[in-house]
Structure formats: structure tokens, C-alpha cells
Amino acid sequence: MQLSEQEIVRREKLSKLRELGINPYPANLYPVNHTSKQVKDTFAAGKQVIIAGRLMSRRIQGSASFAELQDADGRIQVYFNRDEICPGEDKSHYNDVYKKLLDIGDFIGIEGELFTTKVGEQTVMVKNFTVLSKALRPLPLPKEKDGVVYDKFDDPEQRYRQRYADLVVNPHVKEVFVKRTKLFNAMRNFFNEAGYFEVETPILQPIPGGAAARPFVTHHNSLNIPLYMRIANELYLKRLIVGGFDGVYEFSKNFRNEGMDRTHNPEFTAMEIYVAYKDYNWMMEFTESLLEHCAIAVNGTTEATFGEHQIDFKAPYKRVTMTQSIIDFTGFDITGKSEEELREAAKDMGIDVDETMGKGKLIDEIFGEKCEGNYIEPTFITDYPKEMSPLCKEHRENPELTERFELMVCGKEIANAYSELNDPIDQRERFEAQLKLSEKGDDEAMFIDDDFIRALEYGMPPTSGLGIGMDRLIMYLTNNPSIQEVLFFPQMRPEKKQIPLTDEAKAVLELLKKAEKLPLADLKAQAGLSNKKWDKSIKELTKNSLAKVEKTDDGLFVEIA
């Protein structure tokens, strides 16, 4: 393992701490009795407190030093005074341990007394400090020189890979995940107060049911059978309705072996709820009330900002049938059209379709390409064609349609709901139609689940179900256009080997990234380095194939390799 200069120095400090008899990773409890927020909320001069956290900044001025300590609630200023910490003749705990052997990022515990500085800053006077964890890698904190900020930790790929560092140096990121937890708690409380029951269903399934999606496949060695990662929990939850529960819900991790983009991650969280003796009309009103409740719980208001859009989750929401939506935006009426007519219409609209697509997939493509993106305010799209909804009850007034709705917000679907199909004969026929699509080459067609049909044959009461994409919903409530911003650890491509660079080389590279190509003389002037450090930095970048120097008729230029 190749270490940077700073990493080598930190390891040397680690050894010196141990030589002094200080364990840099003590096992015993540290008796914290205040957080930074509690110190500020209950501040009283002279009060004794015990706090702990990361050392995030310090200004050493001989025998005294102001510093900042960061814990889970924020930052608090602390004041180190050599004579307060070392009242006797031995001043090594301050002079050696604090000044020389501690670094930014180290965890320390502090026993101290509260006071207010001359400029009114609430501060902890350190009486004693304890090393709790030595950081061997420097935090990616931004640096500033001559008004230029270097090494700002804002590269998305680095932030997602090193979320632990992102949370430390970009504290605003934590608020997204605090709100995510508030959303789950608000939704759970809403269901519990309504009398519904939270359950758990299998993640490893012999048949990947409940959605049209490509599954991940694994193998169970002991049983010697293939198993699938859950793509949805719908069929298991409906089995519980058969078993006698009136209302069940689950926050489930689902896995779909599909593409990745700013709104899709192969591992995602969905909430699904099923309530007996209800239909999709009841569920629309329930969904409106639920989302209004959740928006207030997360943000204190029903209104939210998402990019350039202002949206309001206050009930009621507009309702538009899918047929009418397609007419509104394309002028084409899908009613009664054959598969071939739908395919030709899609081609005429410039939509990419192929022969494996059945009627349902073709209608879905038309709606997705031409209609979906137009719905910014929460809008229910209702009454989907039967071919699109193999688990949904036939519409009571039109046998070509189903009693289904999707909720659209900012051009994307965040909720899907049905009057659930509880006719076992009809359900088998729908599954068999899906099998034919699979034989045509549709790798997202549903499997036939004989056990689920058997469950329906025992009888399932009229039921309505709702599924909500939790990741996408919290994106809207926190104004984050990328799903990776609302997942602690999003799926990433394998990491490329990281090349350790000196601080000077990093600074030059940052300048170069902003322009991609610069005259060598201009880049050198912007870097503001001595000739020796400049030569070393540019050689370091070219040697590691991060930059290249090119000679042209106009002179020497440096560009990103």
C-alpha cells in the first residue's frame, strides 16, 4: 500500500502516542453528558460538561488555542489553555500531545467548563482531554489560497463512494438522511394509527413476482435450487390478506437487474400496503391524505421545491384517465386498437419499439414518452388498459381497462395502486398471457406463480393495494434530482485505483480540471508555486497520466490526459 506524505506522518504520530503510554484507540466508555446542541441550548457560564467529537479546526497561538469540535449535532468552539490543562510543571500533555501529535479529524473527549468569549462565542474551556481515535487519513477538507478554493469535496463519484467522509465534511448532506428517516416514521405512524400491521416478507424468492422487471438470480446450495432477489413483495402481502389480516404493509428492499440513472438504482426501497374491503377510489383518497401528512412531517409544509418546480402535496389531486392523457398529448385514441395498430402509431410518434412488445408495453412506451413528463403537480393517472396490469381487477364499467392508478409528480411515477385482482381464474389467464410475452422475448414478463393462484382459490376479499417508491419521494421532498443523493451507499462501478498526490499536484490538477487545457505559463502563474514545487507537481501529474504537456506553434500547453 502506497501512503501519501500526510498518511506517513500520521502513522509516525500514532507510534509516538503509544510511546508516551497513550492508547490511541481506547476500549473503555467515555462518559459524554452533553452534545454540542445541548451545550448551546442549556448554556450557563461556569457549567461543567463532558463532550466528545472530531477535531475539525484549530488556531494555535503558543500556549493557547481555539478549536472546533464536531459531533452528531454540529460544532462547538473549544479553548485549550496550556496552564488549565497542565497546572503543574509538566506541560507535555499540551505541548506534545495536543500541539504536535493531534491532527484534524482525530476524535477526542473533553472535560471542560462553559464560558463566553469577548466576542460573545459560547465556548468550552478545556480542563482535560482524552485521545479517543487517531485518524490516519486526512479528511478531504477544502483549502483556500488567494481566494481560490482547492480540493472541495464535491465530486459526486467520490462523495458516493466515501459517504462517511462526505457526511463529515459536508454536514448539509446529513439533513437529507434525517428527513428520510422522518418520512419513514411519518408513514409508519399514519398506518399504525389506522390500525394496519407492519410485516416482513421474503427477500429470496423461488419465483420473482409482483412486478414486471428483470430479477437478480442466485443459488441456494443446500436446497440446490435457483432463487431470485425480490423485485416486489406484492404477492406475499396479498397471501396475508387471504390469511385474514385486514391491512398489512411493509417497507421492503427490492432488487431489479436493470439500468442505472439519476432516478433508478438496482437496490431500492418501496412501501407497499394492502387493505381489505377497499377499492382504488378509496385508495386515491387515502394516498392524498398520506402524502399530505408526510410532507408536513418532513418539511413542516405541504409545499416542496424540486429544481425549477414548486409542487404542493395538499389534497385533493387532479385525476386523468390514461386514455384521455394519451389523447391530450398525442391526439391518438388507444381504445380498441390492436397490437399492430399501437405499434405503428408508436413508430409514427418517433418512439423506439420492437416486435417483442405486446399491447401493454406499447401503450406504456407511448404514455412514458409523450405524456408522463407533463405532469408536475401531483396527478392521478387512472384506468390503465388490462394488458398493462396483470395483477389488477378488471374495470367495473369497461372490460378493456383495469381499476388502477399511478401518481405522477414532476414527470415521474411515485405511487402505483390497484383494486386487486382476486379472481383466481382470471389471474391464471393473465399469468398465461405474460408467459406468451416471455416466449416472444420480453425478459420483464411475469412468471406464473401457482402457489399464489392456490392462495386466491381459498378466497381473498375485495382489496386495494398501494406501492410507493420511497427513494423517489424523498428526492422530491429534499430537492435532490439524483437518487444517489438520498441513498447512503448507492451502487457504483468498481473503483479505479486511486493515485496519491501531493497537495501541490492536487491544486494544479484542480485548476486544470476547470479549464481542461491551459498555456503552461498561465497554469504555473495560477498555481503560485515555487519553481521547484512546480516542476515536481507537473512531473507527478504527467508521470501518473493525469495530465500531458503538448508543444504547439503557439507554445506549451497542459491539458487533462
Sequence and secondary structure as in RCSB ss.txt:
>XXXX:A:sequence
MQLSEQEIVRREKLSKLRELGINPYPANLYPVNHTSKQVKDTFAAGKQVIIAGRLMSRRIQGSASFAELQDADGR
IQVYFNRDEICPGEDKSHYNDVYKKLLDIGDFIGIEGELFTTKVGEQTVMVKNFTVLSKALRPLPLPKEKDGVVY
DKFDDPEQRYRQRYADLVVNPHVKEVFVKRTKLFNAMRNFFNEAGYFEVETPILQPIPGGAAARPFVTHHNSLNI
PLYMRIANELYLKRLIVGGFDGVYEFSKNFRNEGMDRTHNPEFTAMEIYVAYKDYNWMMEFTESLLEHCAIAVNG
TTEATFGEHQIDFKAPYKRVTMTQSIIDFTGFDITGKSEEELREAAKDMGIDVDETMGKGKLIDEIFGEKCEGNY
IEPTFITDYPKEMSPLCKEHRENPELTERFELMVCGKEIANAYSELNDPIDQRERFEAQLKLSEKGDDEAMFIDD
DFIRALEYGMPPTSGLGIGMDRLIMYLTNNPSIQEVLFFPQMRPEKKQIPLTDEAKAVLELLKKAEKLPLADLKA
QAGLSNKKWDKSIKELTKNSLAKVEKTDDGLFVEIA
>XXXX:A:secstr
    HHHHHHHHHHHHHHHTT  SS  S       HHHHHHT  TT EEEEEEEEEEEEEETTEEEEEEEETTEE
EEEEEEHHHH  SS  HIIIIIIIII  TT EEEEEEEEEE TT  EEEEEEEEEEEE  SS     EEETTEEE
S S  HHHHHHTHHHHHHH THHHHHHHHHHHHHHHHHHHHHHTT EE    SEESS  SSS    EEEETTTTE
EEEE S  HHHHHHHHHTT SEEEEEEEEE  S  BTTB SEEEEEEEEEET  HHHHHHHHHHHHHHHHHHHHS
SSEEEETTEEEE  S  EEEEHHHHHHHHH    TT  HHHHHHHHHHTT    TT  HHHHHHHHHHHHTGGG 
 S EEEE  BGGG TTB B SS TTBBSEEEEEETTEEEEEEEEB   HHHHHHHHHHHHHHHHHT TT     H
HHHHHHHT   SEEEEEEEHHHHHHHHHT S GGGGSSS             HHHHHHHHHHHHHSEEEHHHHHH
HHT  HHHHHHHHHHHHHTTSEEEEEETTEEEEEE 
